[in-house]
Structure formats: structure tokens, C-alpha cells
Amino acid sequence: MADVLLSLTMPTDVAQHVEDLLLSRSDLVRGFTASIAEGHGAVVPLVEPAELVSGHSPRVQIRLAGPEEAMREVLSLIKAELPRANVFYWLVPIIEMGRL
């Protein structure tokens, strides 16, 4: 099965829980990259006063690559363990992957 890129974007208070889940499943996850992001748009609730002023909400984005079956299992794991986590995700095919 071909490798895919799984991107997860979530509120900052959820990120550590997701990272812990990913780290606990080395059979599915070879590694991942986490970075700070800003959530914009009508589907992003702005709650804190600073968010209302800035017009965006802090987010963490986690990206991981692997076989599609494993990445779908990661999604199922997150859904089962953190059912109300408000994690937005997308899967895209990888044309090529390697290390230079």
C-alpha cells in the first residue's frame, strides 16, 4: 500500500494528548513533526479575548507519513481515545519520500 501524508490540526490544549497517543504507537507511527499554527475562518471558534482581537486561534499542526492503512488506524485511535478533540485532518498521497 502506498504512503500518505496525514496532517492533523488541533487546539493547543489537545496537542499533548495526541502526541502522547502517537508516541505510544510506534507500530503505526515512525515519527512526526509538530508545529505551531493559527486557525482562521468561520469554523474556528474564537473564545479568548486575545483571539477575538487577533482574529485567529492558536493551533498545533502535526504531520506524519506512512502506509495509508496505518494512517487510517491512527485516525481511528484518535477518534476512539479523544472523541471530542476537535482535530481537523486530511490525507494526501506521497509521490516520493526520502532523506537527503
C-alpha positions in Angstrom: 0.0 0.0 0.0 1.3 3.5 -0.9 2.4 6.0 1.7 0.3 9.0 2.5 0.8 12.2 4.5 -1.6 12.7 7.4 -2.0 16.3 8.6 -3.7 16.9 11.9 -4.6 20.4 13.1 -5.9 20.9 16.6 -6.3 23.3 19.6 -3.2 23.7 21.6 -4.7 22.0 24.7 -5.3 18.8 22.7 -1.9 18.6 21.1 0.0 16.9 24.0 -2.7 14.2 24.3 -2.4 13.5 20.5 1.4 13.5 20.7 1.3 11.0 23.6 -1.1 8.8 21.6 1.2 8.8 18.6 4.3 8.2 20.7 2.6 5.2 22.3 2.1 3.5 18.9 5.5 3.0 17.4 4.0 0.1 15.4 1.9 2.7 13.4 3.9 5.9 13.7 7.5 6.1 12.6 7.8 9.7 13.7 6.0 13.0 13.2 6.6 16.8 13.1 4.6 19.2 15.2 4.5 23.0 14.6 2.5 26.0 15.8 -0.3 27.2 13.5 -3.1 29.8 13.5 -6.7 28.8 12.9 -8.7 31.2 10.8 -12.2 31.2 9.5 -15.9 30.6 10.4 -15.3 27.1 11.7 -12.7 28.2 14.2 -14.3 29.4 17.4 -12.6 32.4 18.9 -13.1 32.3 22.6 -10.3 34.1 24.5 -10.1 37.9 24.4 -6.7 37.8 22.6 -8.2 35.5 19.9 -11.1 37.9 19.4 -8.7 40.8 19.0 -6.2 38.9 16.7 -8.9 37.2 14.7 -7.3 33.7 14.9 -7.0 30.9 17.4 -3.7 29.1 18.3 -3.4 25.6 16.9 -0.8 22.9 16.6 -0.3 21.0 13.3 1.1 17.5 13.4 2.2 15.8 10.2 3.1 12.2 9.8 3.7 9.9 6.9 3.3 6.2 6.4 1.2 3.4 4.8 -2.4 4.5 4.3 -3.7 1.6 6.4 -1.6 2.7 9.4 -2.6 6.4 9.0 -6.3 5.4 8.9 -5.7 3.4 12.1 -4.1 6.5 13.7 -7.3 8.4 12.8 -9.5 5.7 14.4 -7.3 5.7 17.5 -7.6 9.4 17.9 -11.4 9.3 17.4 -11.7 6.5 20.0 -9.4 8.0 22.6 -10.3 11.7 22.1 -13.8 11.7 20.7 -14.4 15.5 21.2 -10.9 16.7 20.5 -11.8 19.0 17.6 -9.0 17.6 15.3 -9.2 18.6 11.7 -7.3 16.2 9.4 -6.5 15.4 5.8 -4.7 12.6 3.9 -2.8 13.2 0.7 -0.8 10.7 -1.4 3.0 11.0 -1.3 4.7 10.9 -4.7 8.1 10.4 -3.3 9.7 10.4 0.2 13.3 10.1 1.4 16.1 11.5 3.3 19.0 13.6 1.8 
